[in-house]
Amino acid sequence: MLSGRKFGARLKGNGDGSPEGVSEENMRRLAVLFGIFVLVFAARCALGQDSEALYTQKCANCHAKDGSGHTTATSKLAVPDLRSKRIKELSDADIYNSIAHGTQHKEYPHAFLHIGMTEEQIQGLVKYIRVLGRDSQQGIPQKSPKP
């Protein structure tokens, strides 16, 4: 344990470059676990950014950047406010199915799973929509929500 050592003190080694009491195999395991942790963390951060960009590219034209559904393109359609109580009460699975398969869409097309989006991208959009709803409820400006 290092707690009793001064900062910068040298550890006794066992000749292979690893500290005493830590085998080379355990050092490799720790390095691999650390690498996996870094990759997972980076992927989660990227997914949040990708979800916002994907929403802007595929959804904002009809649902608006803030999720309100008020755009010039949809003035004659009944596009739901993604921040509304009705949407908030839907399960994640219901929202996923609506985006992926177009369930409950009569006036405008949705079936993004069948036209090139991946399951992971749609799951990211579901999380992003949840953030839109949460931020509007708290009165947070709708500039750039992140899931």
PyRosetta script that sets phi, psi and omega in degrees:
from pyrosetta import init, pose_from_sequence

init()
pose = pose_from_sequence("MLSGRKFGARLKGNGDGSPEGVSEENMRRLAVLFGIFVLVFAARCALGQDSEALYTQKCANCHAKDGSGHTTATSKLAVPDLRSKRIKELSDADIYNSIAHGTQHKEYPHAFLHIGMTEEQIQGLVKYIRVLGRDSQQGIPQKSPKP")
pose.set_psi(1, 141.8)
pose.set_omega(1, -173.7)
pose.set_phi(2, -94.3)
pose.set_psi(2, -6.5)
pose.set_omega(2, -171.7)
pose.set_phi(3, -61.2)
pose.set_psi(3, -30.2)
pose.set_omega(3, -179.4)
pose.set_phi(4, -86.8)
pose.set_psi(4, -3.1)
pose.set_omega(4, -177.8)
pose.set_phi(5, -93.8)
pose.set_psi(5, 150.8)
pose.set_omega(5, 175.2)
pose.set_phi(6, -74.5)
pose.set_psi(6, 151.4)
pose.set_omega(6, 177.4)
pose.set_phi(7, -58.9)
pose.set_psi(7, 132.0)
pose.set_omega(7, 178.0)
pose.set_phi(8, 87.0)
pose.set_psi(8, -2.8)
pose.set_omega(8, 179.8)
pose.set_phi(9, -68.7)
pose.set_psi(9, 144.9)
pose.set_omega(9, -179.1)
pose.set_phi(10, -81.0)
pose.set_psi(10, 139.8)
pose.set_omega(10, 176.3)
pose.set_phi(11, -87.4)
pose.set_psi(11, 144.9)
pose.set_omega(11, 173.1)
pose.set_phi(12, -70.9)
pose.set_psi(12, 136.3)
pose.set_omega(12, -179.8)
pose.set_phi(13, -109.4)
pose.set_psi(13, 172.7)
pose.set_omega(13, 177.5)
pose.set_phi(14, -109.9)
pose.set_psi(14, 21.5)
pose.set_omega(14, 174.1)
pose.set_phi(15, 91.8)
pose.set_psi(15, -12.9)
pose.set_omega(15, -179.1)
pose.set_phi(16, -108.4)
pose.set_psi(16, 11.9)
pose.set_omega(16, 177.1)
pose.set_phi(17, 92.9)
pose.set_psi(17, -6.9)
pose.set_omega(17, 179.6)
pose.set_phi(18, -101.0)
pose.set_psi(18, 152.2)
pose.set_omega(18, 178.6)
pose.set_phi(19, -62.6)
pose.set_psi(19, 155.5)
pose.set_omega(19, 179.5)
pose.set_phi(20, -59.4)
pose.set_psi(20, 133.3)
pose.set_omega(20, 177.8)
pose.set_phi(21, 90.7)
pose.set_psi(21, -6.2)
pose.set_omega(21, 179.1)
pose.set_phi(22, -116.6)
pose.set_psi(22, 116.5)
pose.set_omega(22, -177.1)
pose.set_phi(23, -75.5)
pose.set_psi(23, 160.7)
pose.set_omega(23, 178.4)
pose.set_phi(24, -62.2)
pose.set_psi(24, -37.3)
pose.set_omega(24, 178.5)
pose.set_phi(25, -63.1)
pose.set_psi(25, -42.8)
pose.set_omega(25, 177.9)
pose.set_phi(26, -65.6)
pose.set_psi(26, -36.1)
pose.set_omega(26, 177.2)
pose.set_phi(27, -63.2)
pose.set_psi(27, -41.4)
pose.set_omega(27, 177.9)
pose.set_phi(28, -63.5)
pose.set_psi(28, -43.3)
pose.set_omega(28, 178.7)
pose.set_phi(29, -59.7)
pose.set_psi(29, -45.2)
pose.set_omega(29, 178.6)
pose.set_phi(30, -62.0)
pose.set_psi(30, -41.2)
pose.set_omega(30, 179.3)
pose.set_phi(31, -64.0)
pose.set_psi(31, -42.1)
pose.set_omega(31, 178.9)
pose.set_phi(32, -65.7)
pose.set_psi(32, -45.1)
pose.set_omega(32, 178.8)
pose.set_phi(33, -61.3)
pose.set_psi(33, -42.0)
pose.set_omega(33, 178.0)
pose.set_phi(34, -62.8)
pose.set_psi(34, -43.1)
pose.set_omega(34, 178.3)
pose.set_phi(35, -61.3)
pose.set_psi(35, -42.5)
pose.set_omega(35, 178.6)
pose.set_phi(36, -63.8)
pose.set_psi(36, -43.5)
pose.set_omega(36, 178.4)
pose.set_phi(37, -58.7)
pose.set_psi(37, -46.2)
pose.set_omega(37, -179.9)
pose.set_phi(38, -62.5)
pose.set_psi(38, -43.8)
pose.set_omega(38, 179.4)
pose.set_phi(39, -63.8)
pose.set_psi(39, -43.4)
pose.set_omega(39, 180.0)
pose.set_phi(40, -64.6)
pose.set_psi(40, -44.0)
pose.set_omega(40, 179.1)
pose.set_phi(41, -62.0)
pose.set_psi(41, -45.5)
pose.set_omega(41, 179.0)
pose.set_phi(42, -63.4)
pose.set_psi(42, -40.3)
pose.set_omega(42, 179.9)
pose.set_phi(43, -65.3)
pose.set_psi(43, -40.2)
pose.set_omega(43, 178.8)
pose.set_phi(44, -65.2)
pose.set_psi(44, -40.0)
pose.set_omega(44, 177.2)
pose.set_phi(45, -64.5)
pose.set_psi(45, -44.3)
pose.set_omega(45, -179.8)
pose.set_phi(46, -65.3)
pose.set_psi(46, -37.2)
pose.set_omega(46, 179.5)
pose.set_phi(47, -61.8)
pose.set_psi(47, -41.2)
pose.set_omega(47, 178.0)
pose.set_phi(48, -61.9)
pose.set_psi(48, -44.0)
pose.set_omega(48, 178.6)
pose.set_phi(49, -67.9)
pose.set_psi(49, -41.2)
pose.set_omega(49, 179.3)
pose.set_phi(50, -64.8)
pose.set_psi(50, -35.9)
pose.set_omega(50, -179.9)
pose.set_phi(51, -65.3)
pose.set_psi(51, -41.5)
pose.set_omega(51, 177.8)
pose.set_phi(52, -64.5)
pose.set_psi(52, -44.6)
pose.set_omega(52, 178.8)
pose.set_phi(53, -63.9)
pose.set_psi(53, -40.9)
pose.set_omega(53, 179.2)
pose.set_phi(54, -65.2)
pose.set_psi(54, -42.5)
pose.set_omega(54, 176.8)
pose.set_phi(55, -59.7)
pose.set_psi(55, -46.5)
pose.set_omega(55, 179.6)
pose.set_phi(56, -59.8)
pose.set_psi(56, -41.4)
pose.set_omega(56, -177.0)
pose.set_phi(57, -74.4)
pose.set_psi(57, -44.1)
pose.set_omega(57, -170.4)
pose.set_phi(58, -103.9)
pose.set_psi(58, -23.1)
pose.set_omega(58, -170.0)
pose.set_phi(59, -116.7)
pose.set_psi(59, -34.2)
pose.set_omega(59, -171.6)
pose.set_phi(60, -64.1)
pose.set_psi(60, -25.5)
pose.set_omega(60, 178.7)
pose.set_phi(61, -59.3)
pose.set_psi(61, -35.1)
pose.set_omega(61, 179.4)
pose.set_phi(62, -102.5)
pose.set_psi(62, -41.6)
pose.set_omega(62, -174.0)
pose.set_phi(63, -91.5)
pose.set_psi(63, -5.3)
pose.set_omega(63, -179.0)
pose.set_phi(64, 73.7)
pose.set_psi(64, 154.4)
pose.set_omega(64, -178.4)
pose.set_phi(65, -58.2)
pose.set_psi(65, -35.4)
pose.set_omega(65, -178.5)
pose.set_phi(66, -90.6)
pose.set_psi(66, 0.1)
pose.set_omega(66, 178.4)
pose.set_phi(67, 85.8)
pose.set_psi(67, 3.5)
pose.set_omega(67, -174.5)
pose.set_phi(68, -70.7)
pose.set_psi(68, -23.9)
pose.set_omega(68, -177.4)
pose.set_phi(69, 82.6)
pose.set_psi(69, 6.4)
pose.set_omega(69, -179.5)
pose.set_phi(70, -100.2)
pose.set_psi(70, 97.5)
pose.set_omega(70, 175.5)
pose.set_phi(71, -137.0)
pose.set_psi(71, 161.9)
pose.set_omega(71, 177.6)
pose.set_phi(72, -66.5)
pose.set_psi(72, -30.4)
pose.set_omega(72, -179.0)
pose.set_phi(73, -68.0)
pose.set_psi(73, -24.4)
pose.set_omega(73, -174.6)
pose.set_phi(74, -116.5)
pose.set_psi(74, 22.9)
pose.set_omega(74, -176.6)
pose.set_phi(75, -62.0)
pose.set_psi(75, -25.1)
pose.set_omega(75, -179.1)
pose.set_phi(76, -104.8)
pose.set_psi(76, 5.6)
pose.set_omega(76, 179.3)
pose.set_phi(77, -112.1)
pose.set_psi(77, 155.8)
pose.set_omega(77, 176.2)
pose.set_phi(78, -93.5)
pose.set_psi(78, 77.9)
pose.set_omega(78, 180.0)
pose.set_phi(79, -90.3)
pose.set_psi(79, 124.9)
pose.set_omega(79, -175.7)
pose.set_phi(80, -70.9)
pose.set_psi(80, 150.3)
pose.set_omega(80, 171.8)
pose.set_phi(81, -77.2)
pose.set_psi(81, 115.9)
pose.set_omega(81, -176.9)
pose.set_phi(82, -69.8)
pose.set_psi(82, -8.3)
pose.set_omega(82, 178.9)
pose.set_phi(83, -98.2)
pose.set_psi(83, -0.2)
pose.set_omega(83, -173.6)
pose.set_phi(84, -72.6)
pose.set_psi(84, 163.2)
pose.set_omega(84, 178.3)
pose.set_phi(85, -60.4)
pose.set_psi(85, -40.1)
pose.set_omega(85, -178.8)
pose.set_phi(86, -59.8)
pose.set_psi(86, -43.1)
pose.set_omega(86, 179.7)
pose.set_phi(87, -71.3)
pose.set_psi(87, -40.0)
pose.set_omega(87, 179.2)
pose.set_phi(88, -61.4)
pose.set_psi(88, -31.1)
pose.set_omega(88, -178.5)
pose.set_phi(89, -80.3)
pose.set_psi(89, -13.4)
pose.set_omega(89, 176.3)
pose.set_phi(90, -70.8)
pose.set_psi(90, 148.4)
pose.set_omega(90, 175.1)
pose.set_phi(91, -75.3)
pose.set_psi(91, 161.8)
pose.set_omega(91, 175.3)
pose.set_phi(92, -58.4)
pose.set_psi(92, -36.9)
pose.set_omega(92, 179.2)
pose.set_phi(93, -64.8)
pose.set_psi(93, -39.3)
pose.set_omega(93, 177.7)
pose.set_phi(94, -63.8)
pose.set_psi(94, -44.4)
pose.set_omega(94, 179.1)
pose.set_phi(95, -65.4)
pose.set_psi(95, -42.5)
pose.set_omega(95, 178.1)
pose.set_phi(96, -57.6)
pose.set_psi(96, -49.2)
pose.set_omega(96, -178.9)
pose.set_phi(97, -63.7)
pose.set_psi(97, -35.1)
pose.set_omega(97, 178.1)
pose.set_phi(98, -64.5)
pose.set_psi(98, -44.0)
pose.set_omega(98, 179.6)
pose.set_phi(99, -73.1)
pose.set_psi(99, -47.2)
pose.set_omega(99, -172.1)
pose.set_phi(100, -72.5)
pose.set_psi(100, -43.0)
pose.set_omega(100, -171.0)
pose.set_phi(101, -116.3)
pose.set_psi(101, -6.3)
pose.set_omega(101, 178.7)
pose.set_phi(102, 78.9)
pose.set_psi(102, 19.5)
pose.set_omega(102, 178.6)
pose.set_phi(103, -62.9)
pose.set_psi(103, 141.3)
pose.set_omega(103, 179.1)
pose.set_phi(104, 67.6)
pose.set_psi(104, 20.7)
pose.set_omega(104, 177.3)
pose.set_phi(105, -112.0)
pose.set_psi(105, 115.4)
pose.set_omega(105, 179.5)
pose.set_phi(106, -110.0)
pose.set_psi(106, -36.3)
pose.set_omega(106, -173.6)
pose.set_phi(107, -90.9)
pose.set_psi(107, -25.3)
pose.set_omega(107, -176.5)
pose.set_phi(108, -142.8)
pose.set_psi(108, 149.7)
pose.set_omega(108, -170.9)
pose.set_phi(109, -78.6)
pose.set_psi(109, 140.2)
pose.set_omega(109, 168.5)
pose.set_phi(110, -145.4)
pose.set_psi(110, 133.6)
pose.set_omega(110, 171.8)
pose.set_phi(111, -179.8)
pose.set_psi(111, 49.9)
pose.set_omega(111, -170.3)
pose.set_phi(112, -63.3)
pose.set_psi(112, -25.9)
pose.set_omega(112, 177.0)
pose.set_phi(113, -65.1)
pose.set_psi(113, -28.9)
pose.set_omega(113, -176.9)
pose.set_phi(114, -92.4)
pose.set_psi(114, -3.9)
pose.set_omega(114, 179.8)
pose.set_phi(115, -125.6)
pose.set_psi(115, 31.0)
pose.set_omega(115, 168.1)
pose.set_phi(116, 116.7)
pose.set_psi(116, -14.2)
pose.set_omega(116, 177.9)
pose.set_phi(117, -81.4)
pose.set_psi(117, 149.2)
pose.set_omega(117, 177.3)
pose.set_phi(118, -91.2)
pose.set_psi(118, 164.0)
pose.set_omega(118, 176.8)
pose.set_phi(119, -58.7)
pose.set_psi(119, -40.1)
pose.set_omega(119, -179.4)
pose.set_phi(120, -64.6)
pose.set_psi(120, -40.0)
pose.set_omega(120, 178.4)
pose.set_phi(121, -64.1)
pose.set_psi(121, -42.0)
pose.set_omega(121, 180.0)
pose.set_phi(122, -67.5)
pose.set_psi(122, -39.1)
pose.set_omega(122, 175.8)
pose.set_phi(123, -61.8)
pose.set_psi(123, -38.2)
pose.set_omega(123, 175.8)
pose.set_phi(124, -63.4)
pose.set_psi(124, -39.4)
pose.set_omega(124, 177.3)
pose.set_phi(125, -64.7)
pose.set_psi(125, -38.6)
pose.set_omega(125, 177.5)
pose.set_phi(126, -59.6)
pose.set_psi(126, -46.3)
pose.set_omega(126, 178.5)
pose.set_phi(127, -63.1)
pose.set_psi(127, -40.1)
pose.set_omega(127, 179.9)
pose.set_phi(128, -64.0)
pose.set_psi(128, -41.5)
pose.set_omega(128, 178.2)
pose.set_phi(129, -63.1)
pose.set_psi(129, -37.8)
pose.set_omega(129, 176.9)
pose.set_phi(130, -62.1)
pose.set_psi(130, -38.9)
pose.set_omega(130, 178.7)
pose.set_phi(131, -67.0)
pose.set_psi(131, -40.4)
pose.set_omega(131, 177.2)
pose.set_phi(132, -56.7)
pose.set_psi(132, -46.5)
pose.set_omega(132, -179.7)
pose.set_phi(133, -66.1)
pose.set_psi(133, -41.6)
pose.set_omega(133, -179.6)
pose.set_phi(134, -66.1)
pose.set_psi(134, -44.3)
pose.set_omega(134, -178.1)
pose.set_phi(135, -66.2)
pose.set_psi(135, -37.5)
pose.set_omega(135, 179.8)
pose.set_phi(136, -68.8)
pose.set_psi(136, -34.5)
pose.set_omega(136, 179.8)
pose.set_phi(137, -67.7)
pose.set_psi(137, -35.7)
pose.set_omega(137, -177.9)
pose.set_phi(138, -86.4)
pose.set_psi(138, -2.7)
pose.set_omega(138, -180.0)
pose.set_phi(139, 75.9)
pose.set_psi(139, 20.0)
pose.set_omega(139, 178.9)
pose.set_phi(140, -78.5)
pose.set_psi(140, 134.0)
pose.set_omega(140, 178.0)
pose.set_phi(141, -56.0)
pose.set_psi(141, 144.9)
pose.set_omega(141, -173.4)
pose.set_phi(142, -88.4)
pose.set_psi(142, 32.7)
pose.set_omega(142, -177.2)
pose.set_phi(143, -61.5)
pose.set_psi(143, -63.5)
pose.set_omega(143, -171.8)
pose.set_phi(144, -150.9)
pose.set_psi(144, 74.1)
pose.set_omega(144, 179.6)
pose.set_phi(145, -68.6)
pose.set_psi(145, 143.7)
pose.set_omega(145, 178.2)
pose.set_phi(146, -120.1)
pose.set_psi(146, 134.3)
pose.set_omega(146, 177.1)
pose.set_phi(147, -73.6)
pose.dump_pdb("model.pdb")
